[in-house]
Amino acid sequence: MEVIKQSMIDLFTNRVMMCAVFSWILAQIIKLFTGPIHLKGNSFGNILVGSGGMPSSHSATVCATCVSCGLIYGFGSTYFAISGVLAVVVMRDAAGVRRESGKQAAVINRVAQEMNKKKGFDFELLKELLGHTPLQVFAGAVLGVSMAFLCQLWLFPMIFPAI
């Protein structure tokens, strides 16, 4: 039981993870103000937990993780190197493969809507807001880097002074 208790304490005092989670939450909250709520099927809940939109929460999360690792363990550390490579892969995927998948979904949805109208089919529409524009990825990266500095150099030293 003591091992579980200590594991939970370690989990919730992990400064890198806490910063990444805070960055993700903040990015999702910002999407409430920048997201297309007016579009059919988009609610506060869908935008709050969904992917796509401004800023990229994926970019914010991995950049917060990467810079936090650099600030805590050093920019020459293996932690920083691994998280840096992960950040590049995630951001490239968000602006590349996932964005193209969203474009394909939009075309498929137009065809499905025509089929539904003309032929009486009932195709379920695909989610179109999957990836990000380069600006959305950049905004997420800036948010993540900013959050890492804010968390690691100001907020967490106040909350966890002994760690």
C-alpha positions as semicolon CSV with decimal commas, in nm:
position;residue;x (nm);y (nm);z (nm)
1;M;0,000;0,000;0,000
2;E;0,289;0,234;0,076
3;V;0,428;0,179;-0,274
4;I;0,098;0,285;-0,432
5;K;0,079;0,593;-0,208
6;Q;0,434;0,697;-0,300
7;S;0,366;0,631;-0,669
8;M;0,063;0,861;-0,659
9;I;0,263;1,132;-0,483
10;D;0,538;1,098;-0,744
11;L;0,285;1,116;-1,025
12;F;0,114;1,431;-0,901
13;T;0,439;1,607;-0,815
14;N;0,612;1,527;-1,145
15;R;0,689;1,878;-1,264
16;V;0,734;1,780;-1,628
17;M;0,404;1,595;-1,647
18;M;0,214;1,862;-1,453
19;C;0,339;2,131;-1,691
20;A;0,243;1,923;-1,995
21;V;-0,107;1,864;-1,854
22;F;-0,152;2,233;-1,769
23;S;-0,042;2,326;-2,123
24;W;-0,290;2,082;-2,277
25;I;-0,574;2,212;-2,057
26;L;-0,494;2,576;-2,138
27;A;-0,475;2,503;-2,513
28;Q;-0,813;2,329;-2,500
29;I;-0,968;2,619;-2,307
30;I;-0,831;2,867;-2,563
31;K;-1,001;2,660;-2,836
32;L;-1,336;2,747;-2,679
33;F;-1,275;3,106;-2,790
34;T;-1,108;3,033;-3,123
35;G;-1,297;2,720;-3,229
36;P;-1,587;2,695;-3,474
37;I;-1,867;2,641;-3,222
38;H;-2,117;2,757;-3,483
39;L;-2,054;2,448;-3,699
40;K;-2,296;2,157;-3,670
41;G;-2,192;1,904;-3,410
42;N;-1,939;2,131;-3,239
43;S;-2,026;2,189;-2,876
44;F;-1,820;2,322;-2,589
45;G;-1,754;1,963;-2,484
46;N;-1,643;1,852;-2,831
47;I;-1,405;2,144;-2,866
48;L;-1,277;2,108;-2,509
49;V;-1,164;1,746;-2,557
50;G;-1,136;1,721;-2,937
51;S;-0,836;1,752;-3,165
52;G;-0,773;2,014;-3,429
53;G;-0,814;2,388;-3,400
54;M;-0,619;2,685;-3,268
55;P;-0,382;2,638;-3,090
56;S;-0,257;2,282;-3,130
57;S;-0,284;2,118;-2,789
58;H;-0,055;1,839;-2,911
59;S;0,217;2,093;-2,991
60;A;0,162;2,274;-2,662
61;T;0,191;1,949;-2,468
62;V;0,507;1,816;-2,634
63;C;0,680;2,155;-2,633
64;A;0,599;2,204;-2,265
65;T;0,740;1,857;-2,199
66;C;1,054;1,920;-2,404
67;V;1,141;2,260;-2,260
68;S;1,055;2,144;-1,906
69;C;1,300;1,856;-1,947
70;G;1,561;2,104;-2,067
71;L;1,505;2,341;-1,777
72;I;1,503;2,066;-1,512
73;Y;1,758;1,812;-1,642
74;G;1,965;2,032;-1,873
75;F;1,948;2,095;-2,246
76;G;2,224;1,840;-2,299
77;S;2,034;1,563;-2,123
78;T;1,893;1,249;-2,277
79;Y;1,548;1,352;-2,147
80;F;1,562;1,672;-2,349
81;A;1,686;1,488;-2,659
82;I;1,412;1,225;-2,646
83;S;1,136;1,477;-2,579
84;G;1,273;1,704;-2,853
85;V;1,256;1,428;-3,113
86;L;0,906;1,338;-2,993
87;A;0,800;1,704;-3,023
88;V;0,922;1,728;-3,382
89;V;0,746;1,405;-3,481
90;V;0,416;1,507;-3,317
91;M;0,417;1,858;-3,466
92;R;0,508;1,729;-3,811
93;D;0,228;1,475;-3,791
94;A;-0,024;1,738;-3,675
95;A;0,050;1,969;-3,968
96;G;0,109;1,693;-4,221
97;V;-0,061;1,355;-4,212
98;R;-0,349;1,448;-3,981
99;R;-0,422;1,769;-4,171
100;E;-0,433;1,582;-4,502
101;S;-0,663;1,322;-4,346
102;G;-0,898;1,603;-4,249
103;K;-0,898;1,735;-4,606
104;Q;-0,978;1,386;-4,736
105;A;-1,260;1,354;-4,482
106;A;-1,410;1,681;-4,611
107;V;-1,416;1,549;-4,970
108;I;-1,560;1,215;-4,862
109;N;-1,828;1,397;-4,661
110;R;-1,933;1,602;-4,965
111;V;-1,969;1,283;-5,169
112;A;-2,159;1,115;-4,883
113;Q;-2,397;1,411;-4,850
114;E;-2,473;1,395;-5,222
115;M;-2,530;1,019;-5,199
116;N;-2,755;1,070;-4,898
117;K;-2,965;1,328;-5,085
118;K;-2,986;1,169;-5,429
119;K;-2,975;0,796;-5,357
120;G;-3,136;0,781;-5,013
121;F;-2,828;0,646;-4,836
122;D;-2,757;0,726;-4,474
123;F;-2,378;0,758;-4,455
124;E;-2,237;0,884;-4,128
125;L;-2,015;1,188;-4,185
126;L;-1,647;1,176;-4,091
127;K;-1,473;1,416;-3,855
128;E;-1,298;1,682;-4,063
129;L;-1,115;1,884;-3,800
130;L;-0,824;1,644;-3,745
131;G;-0,498;1,823;-3,808
132;H;-0,362;2,173;-3,786
133;T;-0,240;2,452;-4,008
134;P;0,125;2,547;-3,959
135;L;0,007;2,860;-3,772
136;Q;-0,195;2,648;-3,527
137;V;0,105;2,421;-3,467
138;F;0,330;2,726;-3,416
139;A;0,081;2,883;-3,172
140;G;0,068;2,558;-2,975
141;A;0,448;2,542;-2,967
142;V;0,471;2,901;-2,838
143;L;0,209;2,824;-2,574
144;G;0,395;2,511;-2,463
145;V;0,734;2,683;-2,442
146;S;0,579;2,975;-2,251
147;M;0,403;2,740;-2,011
148;A;0,728;2,551;-1,947
149;F;0,907;2,870;-1,844
150;L;0,608;2,989;-1,641
151;C;0,562;2,656;-1,463
152;Q;0,925;2,559;-1,405
153;L;1,069;2,899;-1,316
154;W;0,778;3,061;-1,133
155;L;0,472;2,850;-1,044
156;F;0,621;2,515;-0,939
157;P;0,900;2,659;-0,722
158;M;0,624;2,823;-0,517
159;I;0,412;2,506;-0,498
160;F;0,689;2,246;-0,465
161;P;0,979;2,436;-0,302
162;A;1,153;2,122;-0,170
163;I;1,143;1,924;-0,496
